[in-house]
Amino acid sequence: MLGPDDLDSYDWNWHAKYGDEVTEELVEMFNDGAVIVAPNLSPERLQTLSSEWAAERAGELLKIDGPDSLMATTKTQVKNLVSETIAKGESLGQLNK
């Protein structure tokens, strides 16, 4: 029977899976904001700042632990949902709905 502890075998290395995509999104977000906040920033400087910030922020969001870890938050939430579903006697297929 599947249980909450089975989630530990899932590959939670989100940085390897999604790091490039998240970094690209963060670069775009940074650039959009910089156009408003610092319109006189040179394109070269903007690219440097946005790339550095996005890489750092993606690392914070996608790391395995830490206060900003989306992975840790998601893992905890999924474990809670699986536990609740099992405790109610429902099938795990119910989670798909």
ZIQUI-V990354 format. One record per residue. N is the residue number from 1. SS is DSSP state (hx for helix, st for strand, lp for the rest). D_CENTER is the distance of its C-alpha to the mean C-alpha in whole Angstrom. Layout:
<<N;SS;D_CENTER> <N;SS;D_CENTER>>
//
This chain:
<<1;lp;29> <2;lp;25> <3;lp;23> <4;hx;20> <5;hx;21> <6;hx;21> <7;hx;17> <8;hx;17> <9;hx;18> <10;lp;15> <11;lp;14> <12;lp;10> <13;lp;10> <14;hx;7> <15;hx;8> <16;hx;11> <17;hx;10> <18;hx;8> <19;hx;9> <20;hx;12> <21;hx;10> <22;hx;8> <23;hx;11> <24;hx;13> <25;hx;12> <26;hx;12> <27;hx;15> <28;hx;16> <29;hx;15> <30;hx;17> <31;hx;20> <32;hx;20> <33;hx;21> <34;hx;23> <35;hx;25> <36;hx;26> <37;hx;26> <38;lp;27> <39;lp;29> <40;lp;32> <41;lp;29> <42;lp;30> <43;hx;28> <44;hx;28> <45;hx;27> <46;hx;24> <47;hx;23> <48;hx;23> <49;hx;21> <50;hx;18> <51;hx;18> <52;hx;18> <53;hx;16> <54;hx;13> <55;hx;13> <56;hx;13> <57;hx;10> <58;hx;8> <59;hx;9> <60;hx;9> <61;hx;5> <62;hx;5> <63;lp;8> <64;lp;10> <65;lp;11> <66;lp;12> <67;lp;12> <68;lp;9> <69;lp;7> <70;hx;4> <71;hx;6> <72;hx;9> <73;hx;9> <74;hx;9> <75;hx;11> <76;hx;13> <77;hx;13> <78;hx;14> <79;hx;17> <80;hx;18> <81;hx;19> <82;hx;20> <83;hx;22> <84;hx;24> <85;hx;24> <86;hx;26> <87;hx;28> <88;lp;29> <89;lp;31> <90;lp;29> <91;lp;27> <92;hx;24> <93;hx;24> <94;hx;25> <95;hx;21> <96;hx;21> <97;lp;23>>
//
